[in-house]
Amino acid sequence: MLKIMVTSVIPTKFQKGSWGGWLRFSTLLALVPLVAGPLLGTPTFAQESKSTAAQARKIETKFEQGSETYPAHILLDRVAVVLSNKLVANPNRYRKVIKELRGEPITGLSRNIIGIAVPADKSKDVASLREFTDKLIGSQPDLTDIVDTGLLVTIGESENPWILTNKIIVQIADENKPEHIDVIAEEFDAEIVRKNPFDPRSFVIRVPADNALEVSNAINNYPGVIFASPNFYRAVEWRQASVIPNDKFFENQWHLHNTGQGSGTEDADIDIDLAWSFGAGSSNIIIAVIDSGFETDHPDLADAVWTHLAETAGNDLDDDGNGYVDDVHGWDFASCPDFHPNADPDHCGDKDVTPDEPLIRNTHGTAVAGAALARAYNGPFVDDHREGVVGTCPNCKLLPVRFSSSQPIEIHQLPIQYAQSMGADVINISWGYPRFHPVPLNVRNAINDAATEGRGGLGAVIFVAMTNESYDNCNPSSPDVPDLSSLPNVIAVGGSTNQDQVSPGGFGDCLNVLAPTDGGTLRAVTADLQGMEGKNFLQQNLDHPCENPPINLNYTFCFGGLSFSAPLVAGVAGLILSLDDSLTRLQVQRLLQDTADKISDSVGEYSDVKGYSAPESGALPKLGYGRINAFEAVRTIADPFGGRGGVDIFLRDNRLDWGNTEQPSSVTFEQTRGFIAYWQSADIKVDAPTFRTAPPATSVEFDSFVHESPTSDTQNQIYVRVHNRGIRSATNVRVKLLWAAHASTDPPALPDDFWSAFTSHSDASDTSIWHPLPPQTIADLPYSGASVAGGTDDGSVVLTFDFHAPVFDQTQPNSDHFS
């Protein structure tokens, strides 16, 4: 979804929705107290030229505003063209126009601003630059693609250019009447473009001069003026930035930050670097990893290991009386039924959770723990980097619980029960039972107890990896039986590749979310047994070798399977609970599901109503709710100053849109990114006369209503559905709905003053060509994310707006088109 930033009113979403067929609609939700977050999804722009020749071709001047004066330089080698947002939203057309103009985006500025090189013989001075620009623009067949032009100016010591247009901001002194602007306009042969809706003494004027900077400086010193400034286009620094650790192999961890390395698909990752801008986890959150053994002295895990403060290390006593002697850093149940001599006879095992022999099966636990908890910014410096990798929750604590399959099933439940007793917030199980093997009931009960009674009744959040073998894990018929991942109180995790395709593995109705692993062009990067004993060394003998770290064998680039996907998500759950540990297990699960990206829709066939993979072909779901997006999940519950504060209100642009703003909602997450047309809103419908007996009162009734085309010159009804995927109810949500008529198939462009006028005009006043309908307020909007969509728990609210359609001019094509 496209998020619009406004100074005085902070909207959550700007929807380009649909009335289906020939009718379209645009909506805005104005919400408080939400605060605008970062601008995301910005591409890497071409680097600016720093050649001596380019530096020499500039005009030395100055920039004045009020009493301030800065050195300025007008660049002579390029001019700037500002393209419409509508054009940028159409990638094919955008690329075509850039090619025709022979331009490229400018570093640090929005992608709709492109720089165009000017030949030396046409860039002698400002006048020749303007002449070149005018001829260039005049050659374009569709001038609606271009909304502004300007010169490139650098200010002070900065090398990042601002764009100087022919418009100037003027602030009249308080002792003068606003009409003083008329005197200034006449003096400088200027045109008054608009006034500030919040300050009657602030204006924007347009001047005919080639060098608006000179004119602005002159007006700045004109009597009765507080200040004047060119109406520059310039960069904004969004300070909720992504966090890039300096760990050496982070650049190889495509699953965390995919830049297209290894022929992957850019952004086919979980956006963890953006999630870390809200914090990298809390040491108060314990993630229990139940696995084959752990090198707790590994450079990336040593500082992560949990310490049981009620136990004294090395005294060979059971200080806390829990039956486990010296369980300072977890427990080893793999040695059961051996009993410690000083232990309660009902408690077996020992404190040593490390692998007991250098076999490949015992590399598993270290690699799994690394995926979730490997420390950031740690290890020795090597080539200006810290050695190592990073887990998804690098500040959370690892409770290592060793487990082995070579034991009677009575032992299988103990690691889970121990983790619950030690207060584990999150439990990761990257193992299960072979196909056709039923899950032991005692294990099932232990998991259900931890999920319902753990964390003081809030429930431990338990993740189980789906099977690596591709078959229905959930409700198969004989001879298959449901897998461990099918238990209703766990979060079942499947896999995705570095190209955002589903990775081979288990599937079915119990699959909840996907997370990256192998299966594409790259395998997974994580911690390994130290030295020559780990997967790095043994991997060389496999049929499918991969490129290992060239120097440090404490890490591997060769891990994979659903064992890797599950702990990635477990770490994200740790981030979520680090921000709000009062959340229930179910709330964490819903956050992960509601904020997942809908990758590979051609395979997943996500439900229009529920957002869950439900192929109409009758095939079983293979993608769940999609691939997790850590940033969206964490931001939803993060502090409202930068995050959502637990309230996240949205309308759906289209069937795949469930509220994410990290990418425009028109993006489809296929291997080759595609786009969805803007008119396919799932949350706006028209009811033409004769109206249904009663407007839809619930989300289910809304879904069942068939959209109709509006009727000319009569009252129609518009049904607008509003969702909240936050964990908290939203109160006093104000919804304004505006419409505009247009004859073309494309929606009309928003006027320059749309957003300022939108926030300041009365609710009954037209805003340029946009006509408002009386706004409505939702007193209480409860949770209504994708996880409950289409069911009785769906708390979405449906509003009814009366819309009197104008008379359709049948002589005009597309006379019944609206936005």
ABEGO torsion letter per residue (X at the ends): XBBBBBAABBBABBBBBBAEEABBBBBBBBBOABBBBBBBGBBBBBBBBABAAAAABBBBBBBBBEABBBBBBBBAABBBBBBBAAAAABAAAAAAAAAAAGBBBBBGBBAABBBBBBBAAAAABAAAAAAAAAAAAAABABAAABABBBBBBBBEABABBBBBBABBBBBBBAABBAAAAAAAAAAAGBBBABBBAABAABBBBBBABABAAAAAAAAAABBGBABBBBBBBBBBBBABBBBBBABAAAAABAAABBAGBGGBBBGBBAGAAAAAAAEAEBAABBBBBBBAEBBAABAAAAAABBBBAABBBGAGBBAAGAGBBGBABEBBAAAOABBBAABBAABBEBABABBABBBAAAAAAAAAAAAAABBBGBEBBBGGBBBEBBBABAABBBBBBBBBAABBAAAAAAAAAAAAAAGBABBBBABBBBBGBBBBAAAAAAAAAAAAABGGGAEBBBBBBBBABBBBAABBBOABBBBAAABAABBBBBBBBAAGBBBBEBBEAABABBBBBBGBABBBBBBBBBEAABAAAAAAABABBBBBBAABAABBAABEEAAAAAAAAAAAAAAAAAABAABBAAAAAAAAAAABBBBGAAAAGBBAAAGBBBBAAGBBBAAEAEBBBAAAAAAAABBABGBAGGBBBBBBABAABAGBAABBAABBBBABBBBBBAAABAABBBBBOBBBABBBABAAAAAABBBBBBBBGBBBBBBBBBBBABABBBBGBBBBBBBBBBABABBBBBBAAAAAAAAABBAABBBEABBBBBBBBBABBBBABAAABGBAABABBBBBBBBBBBBBBAABBGAABBX
